[in-house]
């Protein structure tokens, strides 16, 4: 039976956030600007490393800001490829220089204080004296550095639209996506617990683990202002810096398990069965290579055309288009479940084979969000879709053995 129940992927062209189509802007128009933190706030001391901002005026704007945080000892100038990709698809992007010369795990891994990791991160984020293990004041906090950078960009580049991401001294979190590598990935998860953001993209993270209590810290299970559907992670199962199981368990605690099992991107294509928990098993030499290859410039692997091999993963996590699949990845099989009519107006029925009877159904938007379709009162398996907005959806079928298939559905009213 499993021979007939393969994963189905249809051509996915022009998937996007908020219905914005794939961008056609030229990458040569990308403006990459280093900004010294002390230039944005005279109370911040001079530092060698600088913030980086990314903006492509050739792109139709998404009116969304991506804030990226590098990992321990990292600096924004060593992570330009992923932020540049986002900017070349219509996002405003900042990569923030912040206090990152010590990791939470190095300080708290053996601590008996159950809140050590959380308080360490909160002090770096907010600049309030939560932790005896780090000294960051409000001026040098992530929050202050971010708002001052946005104000600086809005003042000096008023035509670029940076002003839409803050009001006074308040960050407009609802228009913001957060991404972070390693330590930065843990910080953005904590920020998202307190503030409702659009997406949370964690790379090689979170890496917090208590050896004293043999578990990931409790902060990963705190109630979150950001919905579970916004959390995505991409890790390397052969990470040499942090245990993959720490990252995986934290991701489940943050709600990613509600959107399917973890998916190995090495042998699956976008949209990765709409999973929010992605990983690679590529194993390269070098102490930090596997840890960094998911997003850091020095460790990113390029294909023969010079494209990052994980570019489609980044696009999927950002909520922009999946690239079209090859014809060999499109499976046509009469034994697989199907919805009809397609396109549909008010309801759809499900045609199944005795060899492919689904156990459950999911209706998913093109940006990966689950929506509800009510069971229709008619013979057979049918769903009332009259309450769903017109557009493109995907119906995921899952059988008793956990095998999944996906069909694209067009709704017209």
C-alpha positions in Angstrom: 0.0 0.0 0.0 2.8 2.4 0.8 4.0 2.2 -2.8 0.8 4.0 -3.8 0.8 6.4 -0.9 3.7 8.6 -1.8 4.0 12.2 -0.8 2.4 14.4 -3.6 3.7 17.7 -4.5 2.1 19.9 -7.1 3.6 22.8 -8.9 3.9 25.6 -6.4 4.5 28.8 -8.2 4.2 32.3 -6.7 3.4 31.4 -3.1 3.6 34.5 -0.9 2.9 36.3 2.3 -0.3 38.4 2.2 -0.9 37.4 -1.4 2.1 39.3 -2.8 3.3 37.5 -5.9 6.9 36.4 -6.4 9.2 39.4 -6.7 10.8 40.3 -10.0 13.2 42.9 -8.6 16.8 42.9 -9.8 19.4 41.8 -7.1 21.8 44.4 -8.4 19.5 47.1 -7.0 20.0 45.8 -3.4 21.2 48.4 -1.0 23.3 46.9 1.8 24.2 49.6 4.4 26.4 49.1 7.5 25.4 51.4 10.4 27.4 51.9 13.5 25.2 51.5 16.6 26.8 54.6 18.2 25.6 56.7 15.3 22.0 55.7 16.1 22.3 56.5 19.8 25.1 58.6 21.3 24.8 56.7 24.6 25.9 53.5 22.8 29.7 53.1 22.9 31.7 52.9 19.7 32.1 49.3 18.4 34.1 47.8 15.6 31.2 45.7 14.3 28.1 47.4 12.9 24.5 46.8 12.2 23.5 46.0 8.6 20.4 47.1 6.8 19.1 45.7 3.5 16.6 47.3 1.1 15.9 46.8 -2.6 14.0 49.8 -4.1 13.3 47.7 -7.2 11.0 45.4 -5.2 7.3 45.9 -4.6 7.3 46.4 -0.8 5.7 43.8 1.4 5.6 46.3 4.3 7.2 43.7 6.5 10.5 44.0 8.4 12.8 41.0 9.0 15.0 41.4 12.0 18.0 39.0 12.0 20.2 38.1 15.0 23.5 36.3 14.5 24.9 33.8 17.0 27.6 34.0 19.7 30.7 35.9 18.5 29.0 36.4 15.1 28.7 39.8 13.4 26.2 41.0 10.9 28.8 41.4 8.2 29.4 37.6 8.2 25.7 36.9 7.5 24.6 38.7 4.4 23.2 36.0 2.0 20.0 35.1 3.8 19.1 38.8 4.7 19.9 39.8 1.1 17.5 37.1 -0.2 14.7 38.5 2.0 15.4 42.0 0.8 15.4 40.9 -2.8 11.9 39.6 -2.2 10.4 42.9 -0.9 11.2 42.8 2.8 12.9 45.5 4.8 15.7 43.8 6.6 18.0 44.7 9.5 20.8 42.5 11.0 21.4 43.7 14.5 24.7 44.1 16.3 24.1 43.2 20.0 25.8 41.9 23.1 26.7 38.3 22.0 30.2 37.6 23.3 28.9 34.9 25.7 26.2 32.3 25.1 23.4 31.4 27.4 24.4 27.7 27.3 28.0 28.4 28.3 26.8 30.4 31.3 23.8 28.4 32.3 24.3 24.8 31.1 25.4 23.6 34.5 23.5 26.0 36.6 21.0 24.8 39.2 18.9 28.0 38.7 16.0 26.8 36.6 15.5 30.3 35.2 19.2 30.9 34.3 18.8 30.7 30.5 15.7 32.7 30.5 16.9 35.5 32.7 20.2 35.7 30.8 18.3 36.2 27.5 15.8 38.7 29.0 18.6 40.9 30.2 20.3 41.0 26.8 16.9 41.7 25.2 15.4 44.3 27.6 18.4 45.7 29.4 16.9 45.0 32.9 18.9 43.4 35.6 17.5 39.9 35.5 20.7 37.9 35.6 24.0 38.0 37.6 25.7 36.3 34.7 25.6 39.2 32.2 25.6 43.0 32.3 23.5 44.7 29.7 21.8 48.0 30.4 18.7 49.4 28.7 20.8 51.5 26.3 22.6 48.5 24.9 19.6 46.1 25.0 18.3 44.5 21.8 15.1 46.5 22.1 16.9 49.9 22.3 19.4 49.1 19.5 16.5 48.0 17.2 14.3 51.1 17.8 17.3 53.5 17.5 18.3 51.8 14.2 14.8 52.1 12.8 14.6 55.8 13.8 18.0 56.4 12.3 17.0 54.8 9.0 13.7 56.6 8.9 15.4 60.0 9.5 18.3 59.5 7.0 16.4 57.5 4.3 12.8 58.8 4.6 11.8 57.5 1.2 12.5 53.8 2.1 9.6 53.3 4.5 11.3 52.4 7.7 9.0 54.5 9.7 6.1 52.0 9.4 7.8 49.6 11.8 7.7 51.8 14.9 5.6 54.5 16.5 7.5 56.9 18.8 9.7 54.6 20.9 7.5 51.5 20.3 8.2 48.8 17.9 5.3 47.7 15.7 5.8 43.9 16.3 2.8 42.8 14.2 4.6 43.8 11.0 7.9 42.0 12.0 9.4 38.7 11.2 12.3 37.5 13.5 15.1 35.3 12.5 18.1 34.2 14.4 21.0 31.8 14.3 22.2 29.8 17.4 22.1 32.3 20.3 20.2 34.7 18.2 17.6 32.0 17.5 17.0 31.6 21.2 16.7 35.4 21.7 14.0 35.7 19.0 12.0 32.9 20.6 12.0 34.7 23.9 11.1 38.0 22.2 8.2 36.3 20.5 6.9 34.9 23.8 6.4 38.5 24.9 5.4 40.1 21.6 3.1 38.9 18.9 5.1 38.8 15.7 4.4 37.5 12.2 7.0 34.7 12.0 9.8 33.3 14.1 12.6 31.6 12.1 15.0 29.7 14.3 18.3 28.4 12.7 20.4 25.9 14.7 18.5 26.8 17.8 17.3 27.0 20.5 20.3 25.5 22.2 19.4 25.8 25.8 19.7 22.7 28.0 20.0 22.2 31.7 22.5 19.4 32.6 21.5 19.8 36.3 17.9 18.9 35.5 18.5 16.9 32.3 15.9 18.9 30.3 15.5 21.9 28.1 14.5 25.0 30.2 11.0 25.7 31.1 10.9 29.0 29.2 10.4 27.0 26.0 6.9 26.0 27.3 5.7 29.4 28.4 2.5 30.8 27.0 3.3 32.8 23.8 1.9 36.0 22.6 2.9 34.8 19.1 0.7 32.0 17.8 2.3 28.5 17.5 1.7 28.7 13.7 4.3 31.4 13.4 7.2 29.3 14.7 9.6 27.6 12.2 13.0 26.0 12.8 15.8 24.6 10.6 18.6 22.6 12.2 21.3 20.1 11.3 20.9 16.7 12.9 24.7 16.5 12.9 25.2 19.8 14.7 28.6 19.7 16.4 28.0 22.7 18.7 24.6 21.8 20.2 22.6 18.6 20.5 19.9 18.3 17.9 17.6 16.8 20.5 17.8 20.0 22.5 16.7 22.0 19.4 14.0 19.5 18.5 12.5 19.3 22.0 12.4 23.1 22.3 10.7 23.4 18.9 8.0 21.0 20.0 7.5 22.9 23.2 7.1 26.1 21.1 4.2 24.4 19.2 5.9 23.2 16.0 4.6 19.7 16.5 1.1 20.9 15.8 2.0 21.1 12.1 3.3 17.6 11.3 6.4 15.7 11.9 10.0 17.0 11.4 11.0 16.8 7.7 14.5 16.2 6.2 14.9 18.8 3.5 17.6 16.7 1.8 15.0 14.4 0.3 11.8 16.5 0.3 10.9 19.5 -1.7 9.1 22.7 -0.8 6.5 22.9 0.8 8.0 20.1 2.9 4.6 18.7 3.8 3.9 22.1 5.5 6.0 21.1 8.4 7.4 23.8 10.7 10.3 21.7 11.9 12.9 21.1 9.2 16.4 19.6 9.3 19.3 18.5 7.2 21.5 15.5 7.7 24.4 16.8 5.7 27.6 16.1 7.7 30.7 18.2 6.9 34.0 18.5 8.7 34.9 21.4 10.9 33.8 22.1 14.4 31.1 24.7 13.5 30.4 23.8 9.9 27.2 21.8 10.4 26.0 24.3 13.0 26.5 27.2 10.6 25.5 25.8 7.2 21.8 26.4 7.8 22.2 30.1 7.4 25.7 31.5 8.1 27.7 32.8 5.1 31.0 31.1 5.8 29.4 27.6 6.0 26.6 27.8 3.5 26.9 25.2 0.7 26.4 26.4 -2.9 25.2 24.3 -5.8 26.9 24.2 -9.2 25.1 27.4 -10.3 26.2 29.3 -7.2 22.8 29.2 -5.5 22.7 28.2 -1.8 21.4 24.7 -1.5 19.0 25.7 1.2 17.5 28.7 -0.6 14.2 27.0 -1.0 14.1 26.2 2.7 14.6 29.9 3.5 11.9 31.0 1.0 9.5 28.5 2.6 10.3 29.7 6.1 9.9 33.4 5.0 6.5 32.6 3.5 7.5 33.5 -0.1 7.2 31.3 -3.2 8.3 27.7 -3.5 10.1 27.2 -6.8 8.4 25.0 -9.3 9.1 21.3 -8.9 10.5 19.1 -11.6 8.0 16.9 -13.4 9.5 13.8 -11.8 8.2 15.0 -8.5 4.6 15.3 -9.6 2.9 11.9 -8.9 -0.3 11.0 -10.6 -2.1 8.0 -9.1 -5.8 7.1 -9.3 -5.6 5.4 -5.9 -4.7 8.7 -4.1 -7.5 10.7 -2.4 -8.9 13.6 -4.4 -11.2 16.5 -3.9 -13.8 17.5 -6.5 -15.1 19.7 -8.0 -11.9 21.6 -8.4 -12.1 24.6 -8.8 -15.0 24.6 -6.3 -17.5 27.1 -4.9 -19.4 26.1 -1.8 -18.4 22.5 -1.0 -16.0 19.7 -2.1 -16.4 16.0 -1.9 -13.5 13.5 -1.3 -13.0 10.6 -3.7 -11.0 7.8 -2.1 -9.8 4.3 -2.9 -10.2 1.4 -0.5 -6.4 1.3 -0.5 -6.0 5.0 0.3 -8.7 5.9 2.8 -7.5 8.9 4.7 -7.7 9.1 8.5 -7.6 12.9 8.7 -7.8 16.0 6.5 -6.2 19.4 6.7 -7.1 22.5 4.7 -4.0 24.8 4.4 -3.5 28.3 2.9 -0.6 29.0 0.5 1.2 30.6 3.4 1.0 27.4 5.5 -1.8 28.4 7.9 -4.5 25.9 8.8 -8.1 26.9 8.1 -11.4 25.2 9.1 -13.7 23.6 6.6 -16.9 22.2 8.2 -18.1 18.7 7.4 -21.0 19.0 4.9 -24.2 17.2 5.6 -24.4 15.0 2.5 -23.6 11.4 1.6 -19.9 10.5 1.5 -17.0 12.7 2.8 -17.7 16.3 2.0 -16.7 19.7 3.4 -18.5 23.1 3.4 -16.0 25.6 2.1 -18.4 28.5 1.7 -16.7 30.3 4.6 -13.3 30.2 3.1 -12.0 33.2 1.0 -11.5 32.6 -2.7 -7.9 31.6 -3.5 -5.5 28.7 -3.6 -5.4 26.1 -0.8 -3.9 22.7 -0.2 -5.7 19.7 1.2 -3.5 17.3 3.1 -4.7 13.7 3.6 -3.1 11.4 6.2 -3.7 7.7 6.4 -3.6 5.2 9.3 0.1 4.6 8.7 1.0 8.3 8.9 1.5 8.6 5.1 0.5 12.0 3.7 -0.5 13.3 0.3 -1.4 16.8 -0.8 -3.8 18.2 -3.4 -4.0 21.7 -4.6 -7.6 23.2 -4.4 -8.9 26.4 -6.1 -11.8 28.0 -4.4 -14.1 30.4 -6.3 -17.3 32.0 -5.0 
